[in-house]
C-alpha cells in the first residue's frame, strides 16, 4: 500500500482564484446585488421627496468617511495577507518585496479589485439610505411603552436592566461592557472587509457583503414597524446610578440630536441616530458569527459566540435596547444571512449545485 505524507488542513486564504465561483456563468450575483442597491436608493429618494427633507451625509461621516475607512482597512488586510503568504513561500529568486508583489498580483486581479471596490460603494449607498430613513423615523409616534410592557411581562414585572445592574454591579461592569459595546463598529468593518480581502472566490465573499446590505434594509423596516428610543430614554431613572462612561455621553447626545431634529427637521444639520427595535448591534453580531461559520472558521465562530452574548448583555445593561429588541436582532441576523446567500446563490441554482465550502481555518 502506498503511503502518503500528512496533509495540511486547508486555510481560508489558500486558494488564489479570484474568478466568480463555479456554477452560474457570468456575474449574475453582481447584478442582483446592484438591483437591490438601486431599488433601495430609489425608495430613499421617494421618501425624501415626500417629506421634503434632503438626503444628508453630516460631515461626510455616513458615506465618504466610512467608505474611505473601509478601503484603508482593505488595503492593510490585503498587504498583511500578502506578506504572510510571501514569507511562507520562501522563493529566494523573487526576494521578499518581489514575493509580496507576486501574491498581490495573483489575488488582486483587475476583475477582483473592480468587484470589491464597487461592492463596497454599493454597500455604503445602502448604509447612507438606512441612516437617513432611520433619522426621518423620528417623525413617527413612539411605541416604547409597548416594548417596555413586553419586557416586564417576560421578567415577571422586573426590569432586566436593573437585574443586570444588581448581578454585575454598576462600576467595573459598566467600564467593561462599554468597551464591548463600542467595539462593535470595528468588528463589523473588519468582518466585512476581511471577507472581501481574504475569501478566495469573490462570489463567496459577496455573500457577506449581500447579507450585511440586507441587514441595513431589514433594520430600517423594523425601526418603522415599532419606532422606539430604548429603555434609557423611557425609564432613565433605572440607569442614573451607572458609572459614567462614553456611553453616557453618547446617549445624552442622541437625545439632544433628536430634539433638535423635531424642532426643525429642515435644518441642514438635523439628524437622528436613535432607534431601538430591532437591535442592529445584536443583528450584525449575529450575522458576523453566522458568516464565520459559513466560511468554516470554527475557532473564530466560537469566539464570536461569546462576543455575541456580551453584546446582548451590554445592550440591555445600558438601556440601549429592550430584551425583545435583542430577540428581534438575532432573527434579523438570521434572515439577513439567508437573504445574502439567496442573492449570491439563488435557491433554483443552489438546488442544482451546492457550492463547496472551504475548510476551517
PyMOL commands that set and color helices and strands:
alter all, ss='L'
color gray80, all
select helices_A, chain A and resi 28-51+58-60+64-89+95-107+110-139+144-154+160-168+172-182+184-198+202-225+231-234+236-239+246-263+280-294+298-317+323-344+347-352
alter helices_A, ss='H'
color red, helices_A
deselect
rebuild
show_as cartoon
